Amino acid sequence: MKPLILINFKTYPEALGKDGVLFARKLAVVRTKKYEIALSPSLLTLPLLSIQPSFPFFAQHVDPFEPGAHTGSISPEELKALGVRGTILNHSEKKVSFSMLKATIRRCQKVRLQMVLCAATPLEAKKLLPLKPDYLAYEPKGLIGGNISVTKARPAIITTVVELSQKISPETKVLCGAGVHSREDVQRALELGCHGVLLSHAVVLAKNPQKFLQELVS
Ligand code: G3P
């Protein structure tokens, strides 16, 4: 299984709606033998992209509710019907209570939607790993959106999270994210035991996103 490069579009205007479709088209010409590239568009942009599946897609959030009387919610079944592979959950910009996390993961496992569960600290990772997510993404909040990569600023903590994962939930793959912006950052993440990275602004706000991503995955 190739390491995963998961690009989170967040709600950057450059990657929303029709611009999001054009943006994804640009990224679709990027070639790599080393990595699997997946996209996480906003929940409203996701259906526009998933009809032309050049990538695996992950939603940015999901709720634990069954389809039915739950106004304003996104059900795992609705995501599954769009053909998406999985979802991010508990991102630092979209925190979820522990009881909701437990319920949501159970529901996603039932419909076979992969889970990228985010943790901002090793302590949080320790609490979340018993839920046995497919991926645990370590993203220290203070580095998100900046230009200092988590792989340079927190290598020892990445190792700690990888060790915790091996001990508590060996099937879970660890990703790291925050400030990742170069091929070296991605390689370092793999050396530290991660199965890939999450990144956002370095790609979405790049002058030439296609060229930037091609360099990152070469
Ligand atoms: O989910 C990815 C993310 O939070 C990292 O953001 O902009 O630091 O790559 P960024």
Boltz pocket constraint, residues with backbone or C-beta under 6 A from the ligand:
constraints:
  - pocket:
      binder: B
      contacts: [[A, 6], [A, 8], [A, 91], [A, 139], [A, 143], [A, 144], [A, 145], [A, 146], [A, 177], [A, 178], [A, 179], [A, 180], [A, 198], [A, 199], [A, 200], [A, 201], [A, 202]]
      max_distance: 6.0
